[in-house]
Amino acid sequence: MKIYVAGHRGLVGSAIVRNINAGGNHSWVGATRQELDLFDRKKVFEFVKKQQPDAVVIAAARVGGINANNTFPVEFLTENLQIEMSLLDACHAANVPKVLFLGSSCIYPRMAPQPIKEEYLLTGELEPTNEAYALSKIAGIKLVQGYRREYGRKWISAMPTNLYGIGDNFHPENSHVLPAMLRRLHEAKTSGAKTVTMWGSGTPRREFLHVDDLAEACVFLLETYDGDIPLNVGCGTDVTIKELAETVARVTEFQGTIEWDSSKPDGTPQKLLDTSRINQLGWLPSISLEDGILNTYKWFLEKIETKEFRS
């Protein structure tokens, strides 16, 4: 397949490109923001028509942690809606055979039973701190299902759990919990700080999947899956945020004390995906949490050393 990876420079998109390059069975195309503005609907239609890909992976999105989602709900809702609607409509106009839309585990109700099954979608209220982002992703899922039902498109959706890995965003204010934690503990170690204060109580439970595992799952689904149900993609186990901090401290060799500011929001109490459907199809993750964090930390250190690290 010739695969257009929308968002090929981001965390997920770059991992998919690495997987395609390593596998040798498929080729890929992409466009930078300078080459293609995904908010320009006309340009998106022209690009997809010109490229005539066999498949499109929609990995482009505005993303961020609790603070960013809470602060910029308008941008998280409207920008993601614009991106996904332009890409999906362009794929329809160009008669693209296969599309993989990537959502997020935040689409599920805040108090969903654990582990979360795909059928729990829209059965309860969303987590308020990332509601706007979740609504945009739910809209994308429904648009994919609509194209399947109305036009017979063999398009699919996948719902990844919390991701991390090479290419992540380590910005201190708008990154996700794991990279933000890794950077803070690294800087605390290098500065000789004795204590680090983290947001929340440390008790919420989260599942973390290395982005290279997700990339493998995406190519696997493009090759094997054609179903209406948006499939969960995760590792099937979770840890508390406190346990995550202890693991990151171990990897970064931070020897000080970690304290918790319970006046800050925790977000959803637990978020663990039921991945039995994709497992039964034949896909399983292979990277452990500690190995994945170590791999990510080594990349982080290389970027600092070569002064390529900007966030």
Secondary structure, DSSP 8 states (H G I E B T S, - for coil): -EEEEETTTSHHHHHHHHHHHHH-S-EEE---TTT--TT-HHHHHHHHHHH--SEEEE-------HHHHHH-HHHHHHHHHHHHHHHHHHHHHTT-SEEEEE--GGGS-TT--SSB-GGGTTSS---GGGHHHHHHHHHHHHHHHHHHHHH----EEEEE-EEE-TT----TTTS-HHHHHHHHHHHHHHHT-SEEEEES-S--EE-EEEHHHHHHHHHHHHHH---SS-EEES-S--EEHHHHHHHHHHHHT--SEEEEETTS---SSEE-B--HHHHHHT------HHHHHHHHHHHHHHHHHTT----
